[in-house]
Every structure is written in C-alpha cells, then in structure tokens.
Amino acid sequence: MDPLYLFNADVDECSLAAVTGLQACQDDALCGNTPGSFTCSCPTGYTMAQNGQSCVDIDECSLEQRCRPEFGNVCVNTPGSFVCQCQPGFRAQAPACGDVDECLESPAVCGDGPALCENTLGSYKCVCPAGYQGNGTHCEDENECASGAHGCDPNARCGNIIGSYFCQCHQGFSGDGRSCYDIDECAMNNARCEHNCSNESGGYSCQCAAGFRLDQDGHNCTDVDECLALSGTCEHLCINTQGSFQCSCRAGYQLHIDAHTCVDIDECKLHNGGCSHSCSNTVGGHVCHCPPPLLLAIDNLTCSDVRSCKLRNGGCEHTCALTAEGRVRCSCRSGWKLDVDLRSCVDVNECGDFTNGGCEQLCANHPGGFNCTCREGYSVRTDQLSRCQPVCDPPCNNYGVCIAPNSCDCPPGYPGPGCSAMCSPPCAHGGTCMRWNKCLCPLGWTGAGCHTAVCDLPCANGGRCVGPNICQCPSDYSGPQCLLPLCTPACQNGGRCVDVNKCTCAGGWQGARCQIELVQCQRPCRNGGVCAGFNRCRCARGFVGELCETAVTTPCVPPCQHGATCSPHNTCTCPEGTAGLRCQKLTCPVVTTVVSMARAVRRAVRESYVDRCGPLGVQLCTKYRINQARVYLQAYRVGYKIQCPERRGR
C-alpha cells in the first residue's frame, strides 16, 4: 500500500471514541463522522449547547401551546419531550390535549327528552331545539301561536303542535296558511243567493231587492207584506203585491193623487144621487129625503104616500097605529115624547123638574130613563133605590152602626177603627186585641201586651229570656240555656273549656290556653333531625318523615348513567369503573357475563307397545301412542358488567 495513502486516510473519530472511551460528543449527543473530522447532533427534543459537543433539553412548555393552558391544562416538561396533564373534558392525545366530544361518545348525555347536545371546548352544553324553549336541562314545547313567533297569515288560524305549529286559512280564504287570499263566492253560482250577492273579506252576504226580506237561511228572499209592516200608510185599504203594495178606497171614496189618502165622492152632484126629490151628501155616501107626508120607499131613492104601518113602520120612530080614518098615528115608548114632526121621539129628562126624579141625592138621566146615584161616601140602598146610605171603611163591627161616611157609632169597649177593640200598649209579636186592653198572645209570649217571652227551660248563669225558648247569655256563657262556659281567648290544640276561662289541655300541651307545646319526642329523630315539639321533629335538609327517616330523592337532570345513584343537589354517586358528572365515562372495561341454565319443558313423544288384537284377541300387535316426556333445554343468560382489575397491595 502506498504510504502516502496511509498518511491521508480519514480517522473515524466516532468509532475511535467508542473503542478508546474518549467521548467525541458529550452526554446524549450523536456523533457523525465526516471526512477529516466529525459532527455532533442532538435527538428530537434537544438542542446543541454552545460548546458544540453536548445537548441541552428543549423546554417545549415554554414554546408550545398545544396543551391549551387557557382551559387549565398543564404542560410538564420531560427530558427530550413534554406531557400534558389534561383537565376533565380533555383527553391526552400525543403530543397535546384534545377536546373530548361528549356528545359523540355519550349520545344520551342530555337525557331522553328533545334537548340537543352541543360540544364545547372541554365540556358540552344541552340546548333546546327549534320549537322548544327552556334551559337545555328541561325543554318544553314553545307555543308559537301564543307568543306570536309564527308566520301565519292574519286570515289564518295558528295551531300549536309539539315542537312546531301549523297554519290553516279561515273559511272563505284559500292558501297554504302562510299566505291566504279571499275567495269570491259570488263568482260561483251567485253563491246560491236568490237575488243579489255581495262578496266580503272571508265570506259573502246575500241581499234582497226592495220589497223583499232575507230568510233565515241567508240565501232566499220573501216578499214583505207592507200592509202589515206599514200600518196607517193607506188611509182605507191596503193590497199587498210582490215586492210592493197598492192602496184602495171603500165605496163612496176615490183614491187621491198621492196614491195613499181617500177623497169623499159627492154623489148628489151626479144625477142628484138617484134621489127622486132632495139629496144630501154624507161622508162616504148620500141620503135621499122626502117632503111630508111622503116617505122614502124601500129603494131609499123614491118617495111615496104612506097609508099603512107596513112601509117603514109608517114613518114612526117607535110605535105606529092606524086611526079610524085610516091615517097613520105615531106614539113613543115610556121615557120618550113625540117630536113636533109627529113621527120621531125625543127623550124626556126626568131629572129636570123640581122632584129630581124622586132621588134623594143625585139623578142621572139617560135616553128613555134615569138612575138615582149618591155622593162620595154614600151608596144606593138595595131595598130602596132612590135612597142613599153612608159607607164606612173599615166596616163597623161588633154591632156598631155607620152613621156618616167612615164614621161608626160603636158600643162601649170598642172605640177603635171599625168598632174594633183597642189595647194599650198595643199587642206585640202578632198578638190579637180581643177587647179593651186584653190581648190574645201567640205561643211563646205572655204579658199585658205580649211583650214577655216564655222559655220552657229557665236561662241559667244570669241569662235572660228574650224570645220563645231563646236565652240571651252573659259574656262568659253560651248554649241554649247558658250552661256552657266560655274561655276567652279560646282553648287551642284540642284543649277543652271546663269553666270560665279555664282550659283542660290534651296531648302534652301546656299553658293557660294550651298554647305551649311540650318539647318531647318519645322516639328519637333520625338523620340529624332535632326535636321541635311533642313528637314533632324538625328534619335536616334532604330528609322528611315523622322521624326524618326518609331521604328526599329528586330525579337528577340529566339522569345518572351506568347504574349510578342520584344524590342530593343534583349530583350522581358513581359505581366503581365509572366517572364524570353523570357517570357517563367508563374507566374500566365492560365484560360480558354468560350464565348457563337448563329449562325443563314437556314435549310429545311417540312410543310403541304390544297389545292383543284380531277378531278373538289371540294375536299380538304393535301399537303406537303419543305420550309426554320431560326434556331439558340448554339456555344461557347473557349480561354485562363493568369489571375493574383487582388492586393488589404493595
């Protein structure tokens, strides 16, 4: 070999240091040979020191923020690296703390209700979905219709449903409920209106022509009988027509130009009214007249000479008679006299002469007669109609005599109105005055004026009888006969008043009115309860019951998981192998348990046997029958449990 080559050969300082024990690079620095020299390098997590041969650990915690210290995670530097100590809600995911998605790992963390789980950095929160309201722990349906948070049209009905709402257009409108437009019902078959149809917002209405009214069905029209509704519009007669009416007049009248009033017709101006002699117009007609001694014939138009009482009673108003000469003679009934025309009769005024018709007081004339009447305070006597007698109100009793209007002449002892008896003082409480100062008292009252009450049982303890069997007791007693003493104020807590203002207490109560409770519990209070009265415990928070023996358990929201127990203050007591606020995290594996078990059942089996057979039973035959046998079926009960490894002592 060429000596010059040996002189220029590279020396591997790294290998030489390993053989000789001399360190080319110090500590944990890595040595790398190079032509004519070597280099020192550091592994991950270290940096080269200033001497170029040793390595210094890098404090990643002063540089890295991947542990997310803002959420309480702690970065711990280690030689050549670092570790993150993560808070609950984070999980160590090299090389940093990663957020735990509780919503993904525990879908039921917000319970079985409608609440939704939203993951947050280091935790989670439960929120109510759209259509619900609440704090996320408890969600209830939001009534959008009541709150106005809906999009229904003003002409639509809003109906609330669980988690949402619906819109429905009102009758007479069409649309999807969020937008409704009016339906023109009149455009379709006139909306079944008989006459006129008027479209309205959300509906329609039917109208009738003049002279008609709308029926109760709201569609058909009925003619208005103006002759009944417009009483007095026509002066005489009204004739109803379809949609209107007409006026007409009675005989002797003609309709005025106003078509409502009637004007009298003067028949005498037209052919003298048909009269043979004179004609006189009357309202609605006319009358024919004849000069004496002629009389109006039966046709009321012509005149003829009367020779008999058969024609119009001979012209006499009352009585007709023929004289010996064959002439008509008229006469009048009693109370009447013949007028100057010797045919008609006029009334005789019997009250007009000095005799006053023979009446004692007043005489009242009437056609053909008269009546005797009396002045105020008098009446006509029944036995003598021309005489008057005084009237007394009230009538005179007890053999009294009415001598003037409302004035009685009474016998001794009955000086009252209508000769009634008088009692002084007056009879009270429904008593009846029988005679002078003598009262007939009703049951329960006695005395001169029925003022004294009667009590069948005497009023005791100074009580006073103030009504039939009614005692007015003094302030210290009560009861029908004032026998029950009173305690003022009243005895309390079941105490009984045995004498005036003296109570007998019951159930351990003390004091003048049994108002002081004895603090004594015959059975001790439990769970930190304190005796606060007679057999009455004041329980510590979280316990109830007579002896505070029952713990108050309220459901935890969200509910505890993996068999955890709900404890007071909405906390969960987690079983071994679980952790977290709701014991939702598993710290130990879940193992499957299988328990073998056999179950006995009855099953039909076919079995054979030998029996005699044949016509005479001399043959042996094999027969079959169905029987039941007990069969055991193998079964397994599969379960699951959280199993943590046993902890061994050191």
C-alpha positions in Angstrom: 0.0 0.0 0.0 1.2 3.5 -0.8 2.5 5.1 2.4 1.1 8.4 1.2 -2.4 6.9 1.1 -2.0 5.6 4.7 -0.9 9.1 5.8 -4.1 10.7 4.2 -6.7 8.1 5.4 -9.7 9.6 7.3 -9.9 8.8 11.0 -13.4 7.9 12.3 -13.3 9.8 15.5 -16.8 8.5 16.5 -15.6 4.8 16.3 -12.3 5.7 17.9 -14.1 7.3 20.8 -16.2 4.2 21.3 -13.0 2.0 21.4 -10.9 4.2 23.5 -13.6 5.5 25.7 -12.8 9.1 24.8 -16.0 10.9 24.0 -16.0 12.9 20.8 -19.5 14.2 21.6 -20.7 14.6 25.2 -23.8 13.3 27.0 -26.5 12.2 24.7 -25.2 14.0 21.6 -25.0 11.9 18.5 -21.6 11.7 16.8 -21.4 11.7 13.0 -18.1 11.2 11.2 -17.1 13.5 8.3 -14.0 13.4 6.1 -11.3 14.7 8.2 -13.5 15.5 11.2 -16.8 14.7 12.9 -20.0 16.5 13.9 -22.2 16.3 16.9 -26.1 16.4 16.6 -28.9 16.2 19.1 -32.0 13.9 19.1 -35.5 15.3 18.9 -36.3 17.4 22.0 -32.7 18.6 22.5 -30.6 21.4 21.1 -26.8 21.7 20.7 -25.1 23.5 23.5 -22.6 26.4 22.9 -19.6 24.0 23.1 -20.9 22.2 20.0 -20.5 18.8 21.7 -23.2 18.4 24.3 -27.1 18.6 24.0 -29.4 20.6 26.2 -33.1 19.7 26.7 -35.6 21.9 25.0 -38.4 23.2 27.3 -41.3 22.7 25.0 -43.7 24.0 27.6 -42.3 27.5 27.2 -42.8 27.3 23.5 -45.8 25.0 22.7 -49.4 25.9 23.3 -50.8 22.6 22.2 -51.8 21.7 25.8 -54.3 24.6 25.7 -53.3 26.1 29.1 -56.1 28.7 28.7 -58.5 25.8 29.7 -56.5 24.9 32.7 -54.4 22.1 31.1 -50.9 21.9 32.5 -47.7 21.3 30.4 -45.0 19.3 32.1 -41.6 19.3 30.5 -39.7 15.9 30.3 -36.2 15.1 29.0 -36.5 15.3 25.3 -40.2 15.9 25.2 -43.2 17.1 27.3 -46.5 15.7 28.6 -49.9 17.3 29.0 -51.9 17.0 32.2 -55.4 17.5 30.9 -58.5 18.8 32.7 -61.8 16.9 32.7 -63.3 17.4 29.2 -59.9 16.9 27.5 -58.0 13.8 26.7 -54.2 13.4 26.3 -53.6 12.9 22.6 -49.9 13.0 21.9 -48.4 15.4 21.9 -51.3 17.7 23.2 -54.7 17.7 24.9 -57.6 17.0 22.6 -61.2 18.0 23.3 -63.5 15.2 24.3 -66.7 15.2 22.2 -69.1 14.2 25.0 -72.0 14.4 22.5 -70.4 11.8 20.3 -69.2 9.5 23.0 -72.4 9.7 25.2 -75.3 10.5 22.9 -77.8 10.3 25.8 -75.9 12.8 28.0 -78.7 15.3 27.6 -81.4 12.7 28.6 -84.2 11.2 26.6 -86.0 14.5 26.0 -85.8 16.7 22.9 -82.7 18.5 24.1 -79.7 18.6 21.8 -76.1 18.2 22.8 -73.6 20.8 21.6 -69.9 20.1 22.2 -67.7 22.8 23.6 -64.0 23.0 24.3 -63.5 21.0 27.4 -67.2 20.4 28.1 -70.6 20.3 26.5 -74.0 22.0 26.8 -77.6 20.9 26.3 -79.8 23.3 24.2 -83.4 23.1 23.2 -84.1 22.6 19.5 -86.3 24.9 17.4 -89.9 24.8 18.5 -88.9 24.2 22.2 -87.9 26.6 25.0 -86.0 26.0 28.2 -82.5 25.9 29.7 -81.5 22.7 27.9 -81.8 20.6 31.0 -85.6 20.9 30.8 -87.2 21.7 27.4 -90.9 22.3 26.9 -92.9 23.0 23.8 -93.0 26.6 22.7 -96.4 27.8 21.9 -95.6 29.9 18.8 -99.3 30.7 18.4 -99.5 32.3 21.8 -96.1 34.1 21.6 -96.7 35.4 18.1 -93.5 33.8 16.8 -95.2 32.3 13.8 -95.6 33.1 10.1 -99.3 32.6 9.7 -101.3 34.9 7.6 -103.6 37.3 9.5 -106.5 35.5 7.9 -105.3 32.1 9.1 -105.6 30.0 12.2 -102.4 29.1 14.0 -102.4 25.6 15.7 -99.7 24.6 18.1 -98.2 21.1 18.0 -95.3 19.6 19.9 -92.1 21.2 18.6 -93.8 23.2 15.8 -97.0 24.7 14.6 -99.3 24.7 11.6 -101.3 27.4 9.7 -104.8 26.9 8.3 -106.7 29.6 6.3 -110.0 30.7 7.7 -113.2 29.7 6.0 -113.7 31.9 3.0 -109.9 32.1 2.3 -107.6 29.9 0.3 -103.9 29.3 0.5 -101.2 27.4 2.4 -101.9 29.2 5.7 -98.8 31.5 5.5 -100.4 33.3 2.6 -104.2 33.4 2.3 -106.4 35.2 -0.3 -110.1 35.9 -0.3 -112.4 33.5 -2.2 -115.1 35.3 -4.4 -118.0 33.1 -3.6 -120.4 35.3 -5.7 -118.5 34.3 -8.8 -119.6 30.7 -8.3 -123.4 30.3 -9.0 -124.1 33.6 -7.3 -123.3 31.8 -4.0 -126.8 30.4 -4.1 -128.3 33.9 -3.4 -131.8 34.3 -4.8 -131.4 38.0 -5.6 -128.1 39.8 -5.1 -124.7 38.6 -3.8 -122.0 40.8 -2.3 -118.5 39.4 -1.8 -116.8 40.2 1.6 -113.5 39.6 3.1 -113.6 35.9 4.1 -117.2 35.4 3.1 -120.2 36.9 1.3 -123.7 38.1 2.0 -127.0 37.9 0.1 -129.2 41.0 -0.3 -132.8 41.1 -1.5 -134.5 43.6 -3.8 -136.7 46.4 -2.4 -139.9 45.0 -1.0 -138.3 41.6 0.0 -136.6 40.4 3.2 -133.8 37.9 3.6 -134.9 34.5 5.0 -133.2 32.8 7.9 -131.2 30.6 5.6 -129.4 33.7 4.4 -130.0 32.9 0.7 -133.7 33.1 -0.2 -135.9 36.2 -0.2 -139.5 36.5 0.9 -142.0 39.3 -0.1 -142.6 41.9 2.6 -146.3 42.4 3.4 -146.1 46.2 3.6 -149.8 46.2 4.5 -148.8 44.7 7.9 -145.5 46.4 8.3 -146.6 49.9 7.2 -149.8 50.2 9.3 -151.5 53.5 8.5 -149.8 54.2 5.2 -153.0 53.6 3.3 -156.0 55.6 4.6 -158.6 52.9 3.8 -157.5 49.6 2.2 -154.0 48.1 1.5 -153.4 45.4 -1.1 -150.1 43.6 -1.0 -148.2 42.8 -4.2 -144.9 41.1 -5.0 -142.2 43.5 -3.8 -144.7 46.4 -3.3 -148.3 47.3 -2.3 -151.3 49.3 -3.5 -153.9 51.5 -1.7 -157.6 51.4 -2.5 -160.7 53.1 -1.0 -164.0 52.0 0.3 -167.3 52.7 -1.6 -168.1 56.4 -1.7 -164.5 57.4 -1.9 -161.8 57.7 -4.6 -158.0 57.4 -4.3 -156.1 60.7 -4.1 -153.3 61.6 -6.5 -150.9 60.8 -3.7 -152.0 57.1 -4.0 -152.5 56.8 -0.2 -155.3 59.0 1.0 -159.0 58.8 0.0 -161.4 61.6 -1.0 -165.2 61.6 -0.5 -167.3 61.4 -3.7 -170.3 63.9 -3.7 -172.9 61.6 -5.3 -175.5 64.3 -5.2 -173.7 66.2 -7.9 -174.1 63.3 -10.3 -177.8 62.8 -11.3 -178.9 64.0 -7.8 -177.6 60.7 -6.4 -180.5 58.9 -7.9 -183.0 60.6 -5.4 -186.5 61.4 -6.7 -186.7 64.6 -4.5 -183.8 66.1 -2.5 -180.3 64.6 -1.9 -177.9 65.3 0.9 -174.2 64.2 0.6 -172.6 62.4 3.5 -169.0 61.2 4.1 -168.7 58.1 2.0 -172.3 58.2 0.8 -175.5 60.2 0.4 -179.1 60.3 1.8 -182.4 60.9 -0.1 -185.1 63.0 1.6 -188.9 63.2 1.0 -191.3 66.2 1.9 -194.1 65.4 4.3 -196.3 63.4 4.3 -194.3 61.4 1.8 -191.9 58.6 3.0 -188.8 57.2 1.4 -189.5 54.0 -0.4 -187.7 50.7 0.2 -185.2 51.6 -2.6 -184.1 54.6 -0.5 -184.4 56.7 -3.6 -188.1 57.4 -4.4 -190.9 58.9 -2.2 -194.4 57.6 -1.8 -197.6 58.5 0.2 -197.8 56.3 3.3 -201.2 54.7 4.2 -200.1 51.7 6.2 -197.7 50.9 9.0 -196.1 48.1 6.9 -193.9 50.5 5.0 -191.1 51.7 7.2 -193.3 51.5 10.3 -195.4 54.2 8.8 -192.6 56.6 9.2 -192.8 56.3 13.1 -189.6 56.0 15.1 -191.2 53.9 17.9 -194.9 52.8 17.6 -197.2 53.0 14.6 -201.0 52.7 14.7 -203.9 53.4 12.2 -206.7 55.7 13.2 -210.4 55.0 12.3 -210.0 57.4 9.4 -207.2 55.2 8.0 -204.4 57.6 8.8 -201.1 56.7 10.5 -200.6 57.8 14.2 -197.2 57.6 15.8 -196.5 57.2 19.6 -193.4 56.9 21.8 -192.3 54.4 24.5 -192.1 55.3 28.2 -189.5 58.0 28.8 -189.9 59.5 25.4 -192.2 62.1 23.9 -193.4 62.8 20.3 -191.5 65.4 18.5 -193.0 68.3 16.5 -192.8 66.2 13.3 -195.3 63.8 15.0 -193.1 60.9 13.8 -189.8 61.0 15.7 -189.3 60.7 19.5 -187.2 62.7 21.9 -186.0 61.7 25.4 -187.9 63.0 28.4 -185.5 64.5 31.1 -187.0 63.1 34.3 -184.3 64.8 36.3 -185.1 68.2 35.0 -188.1 69.1 37.3 -188.2 70.0 40.9 -188.7 66.5 42.1 -185.2 65.5 40.9 -186.8 62.3 39.6 -187.6 61.3 43.2 -183.9 60.7 44.0 -182.6 61.6 47.5 -179.2 62.9 46.3 -178.2 62.7 42.6 -180.3 62.0 39.5 -178.6 60.8 36.2 -180.8 61.0 33.1 -180.2 58.6 30.1 -182.2 58.0 26.9 -185.6 56.6 27.8 -185.0 56.7 31.6 -182.9 57.8 34.6 -180.9 56.4 37.6 -180.5 57.6 41.2 -176.9 57.9 42.4 -175.2 59.1 45.6 -172.5 61.5 46.5 -169.0 60.3 47.5 -169.1 58.5 50.8 -172.6 57.1 50.2 -174.1 54.2 48.3 -177.5 53.4 46.9 -179.7 51.3 49.3 -180.6 47.9 48.0 -184.1 48.0 49.5 -185.0 51.5 48.2 -183.1 52.5 45.1 -183.9 56.2 45.4 -182.4 56.5 48.9 -178.7 56.6 50.0 -176.8 55.2 53.0 -173.3 56.2 54.4 -170.3 53.9 53.7 -167.7 53.1 56.4 -164.3 51.7 55.6 -163.4 49.6 57.5 -166.9 48.4 58.2 -168.4 48.8 61.6 -168.0 45.6 63.6 -169.2 44.4 67.0 -172.8 45.8 66.4 -171.6 49.3 65.5 -173.7 51.4 63.2 -172.3 53.5 60.3 -173.9 57.0 60.8 -171.8 59.0 58.3 -169.1 58.3 55.8 -166.3 56.5 57.7 -167.9 57.3 61.0 -169.2 54.5 63.2 -171.4 54.7 66.3 -169.7 52.0 68.4 -170.8 50.2 71.6 -168.8 50.6 74.8 -165.4 48.9 74.9 -164.8 49.0 71.1 -163.5 52.5 70.4 -161.1 51.5 67.6 -161.5 51.9 63.8 -164.5 50.0 62.6 -165.5 49.5 66.2 -162.5 47.3 66.9 -161.1 46.6 70.3 -158.1 48.8 71.4 -155.3 47.7 73.7 -152.8 50.0 75.3 -150.0 49.2 75.0 -150.7 47.5 71.6 -150.5 43.8 71.3 -147.0 42.9 70.1 -145.4 39.8 68.3 -148.6 39.0 66.4 -151.0 39.2 69.4 -154.7 40.0 68.8 -156.6 42.6 70.8 -159.8 40.8 72.0 -161.4 43.6 74.0 -160.4 46.7 76.0 -156.7 46.2 77.0 -157.0 42.4 76.7 -154.5 40.7 74.3 -154.6 37.1 73.0 -150.9 36.3 72.7 -149.3 33.7 70.4 -147.4 30.7 71.7 -144.2 31.7 73.4 -145.3 35.2 74.5 -147.3 36.4 77.5 -148.0 39.6 79.5 -150.3 42.6 79.1 -149.1 43.5 75.6 -147.5 40.1 74.7 -144.0 41.6 75.4 -142.8 38.9 77.8 -141.1 35.9 76.2 -141.6 32.4 77.6 -138.7 29.9 77.9 -139.7 26.3 78.8 -136.3 25.7 80.4 -135.0 28.6 82.5 -131.9 30.6 81.5 -129.0 29.8 83.8 -126.0 31.8 85.0 -127.7 35.2 84.7 -129.1 34.6 81.2 -132.3 36.5 80.1 -135.2 35.0 78.1 -135.5 37.4 75.1 -137.7 35.2 72.8 -139.6 31.9 72.8 -137.0 29.4 74.2 -134.2 31.8 73.3 -131.8 32.9 76.1 -129.5 35.9 75.9 -126.4 34.7 77.8 -123.8 36.8 79.6 -120.4 37.1 78.0 -118.9 34.1 80.0 -121.5 31.5 78.9 -123.2 30.2 75.9 -125.6 27.5 74.8 -129.5 27.2 74.7 -129.8 27.6 78.5 -126.4 29.5 79.1 -124.9 26.3 80.6 -121.6 26.2 78.6 -118.7 28.2 80.0 -116.6 30.3 77.6 -112.8 30.7 77.5 -111.6 34.0 76.0 -109.4 33.6 74.1 -110.4 30.0 73.1 -108.6 26.9 74.2 -106.1 25.8 71.5 -104.7 22.5 70.2 -107.6 20.3 71.2 -108.0 21.8 74.7 -111.5 21.8 76.3 -113.0 24.7 78.2 -114.3 23.3 81.6 -115.0 26.5 83.4 -115.0 30.2 82.7 -111.5 31.0 81.3 -110.2 27.6 82.5 -108.9 25.0 79.9 -108.1 21.3 80.2 -105.2 20.6 77.8 -104.7 17.4 75.8 -101.8 15.6 74.1 -99.0 17.2 76.3 -99.9 20.8 75.6 -99.5 23.3 78.5 -100.3 26.9 79.3 -103.5 28.8 80.2 -104.9 28.3 76.7 -102.9 25.1 75.8 -100.7 27.2 73.6 -97.3 25.8 74.8 -96.2 22.7 73.2 -94.2 20.1 75.2 -90.8 19.6 73.6 -90.5 15.8 73.9 -90.1 13.1 71.3 -90.9 9.6 72.5 -89.0 8.2 69.5 -85.7 10.0 68.7 -85.4 12.0 65.5 -83.1 10.4 62.9 -80.6 11.7 60.3 -79.7 14.8 62.3 -83.2 15.9 63.0 -84.0 18.0 66.1 -87.0 17.5 68.4 -89.0 20.7 68.0 -92.2 19.8 69.9 -94.3 17.0 71.2 -93.4 14.0 69.0 -92.5 16.5 66.2 -89.1 16.5 64.5 -87.5 19.3 62.5 -85.6 17.5 59.9 -82.2 18.4 58.4 -82.1 19.3 54.7 -82.6 16.4 52.5 -84.8 14.3 54.8 -88.5 14.2 55.5 -90.9 12.0 57.5 -92.3 11.8 61.0 -88.8 10.9 62.4 -86.8 12.3 59.4 -86.3 8.7 58.3 -86.9 9.3 54.6 -84.3 10.9 52.4 -85.5 13.3 49.8 -84.7 12.0 46.3 -85.3 14.1 43.3 -84.5 12.9 39.8 -81.1 14.1 38.5 -81.2 16.1 35.3 -79.6 14.9 33.1 -80.1 11.4 34.5 -77.2 9.4 36.0 -75.9 6.7 33.8 -74.4 3.2 34.2 -76.4 2.4 37.3 -75.3 5.4 39.3 -77.4 6.7 42.2 -78.9 10.2 42.2 -77.7 12.0 45.3 -78.9 15.4 46.8 -78.0 18.7 45.0 -78.4 17.0 41.5 -75.2 15.0 41.9 -74.5 11.4 40.9 -72.8 8.8 43.1 -70.9 6.7 40.5 -70.3 3.0 40.9 -66.8 1.6 40.5 -65.5 1.8 37.0 -67.3 5.0 36.0 -66.5 8.7 36.3 -67.8 12.1 35.1 -70.6 14.4 36.3 -73.3 11.9 35.1 -71.0 8.8 35.5 -71.0 8.7 31.7 -67.3 7.8 31.4 -66.1 4.2 31.7 -62.7 3.8 33.5 -62.9 0.0 33.5 -63.8 -2.3 30.6 -67.3 -3.8 30.1 -67.2 -7.6 30.2 -69.9 -10.0 29.1 -71.2 -12.5 31.6 -72.8 -15.7 30.5 -74.7 -17.9 32.9 -75.6 -21.4 31.8 -79.1 -22.6 32.8 -81.3 -25.5 31.9 -85.0 -25.3 31.4 -87.4 -28.2 31.6 -90.3 -28.5 29.2 -92.8 -31.1 28.2 -92.6 -32.5 24.7 -94.8 -35.0 22.9 -93.1 -38.3 22.0 -94.3 -41.3 20.1 -93.8 -44.7 21.8 -94.7 -48.3 20.8 -96.3 -51.1 22.9 -97.6 -54.6 22.3 -101.2 -55.4 22.8 -103.7 -58.1 21.8 -105.6 -57.7 18.6 -107.5 -59.6 16.0 -111.2 -60.9 16.0 -110.8 -63.0 19.0 -107.9 -61.1 20.6 -105.5 -64.0 20.0 -103.0 -62.0 18.0 -100.2 -59.7 19.3 -99.9 -56.4 17.6 -97.5 -53.4 17.9 -99.4 -50.2 18.6 -98.3 -46.6 18.9 -99.4 -43.8 21.2 -98.4 -40.2 22.0 -97.1 -39.6 25.4 -95.4 -36.6 27.1 -91.8 -36.6 28.3 -89.8 -34.1 30.2 -87.0 -32.6 28.1 -84.3 -30.2 29.4 -83.3 -27.4 27.1 -79.9 -25.7 27.5 -80.2 -21.9 27.7 -77.8 -19.1 28.5 -78.4 -15.8 30.3 -76.2 -13.1 28.9 -75.4 -10.0 30.9 -72.9 -7.1 31.0 -71.0 -5.6 33.9 -68.2 -3.1 34.5 -65.2 -5.1 35.8 -62.2 -3.3 37.2 -58.9 -5.2 37.8 -58.2 -6.1 41.5 -55.9 -3.8 43.3 -53.0 -5.7 44.9 -51.3 -4.4 48.0 -47.7 -3.2 47.6 
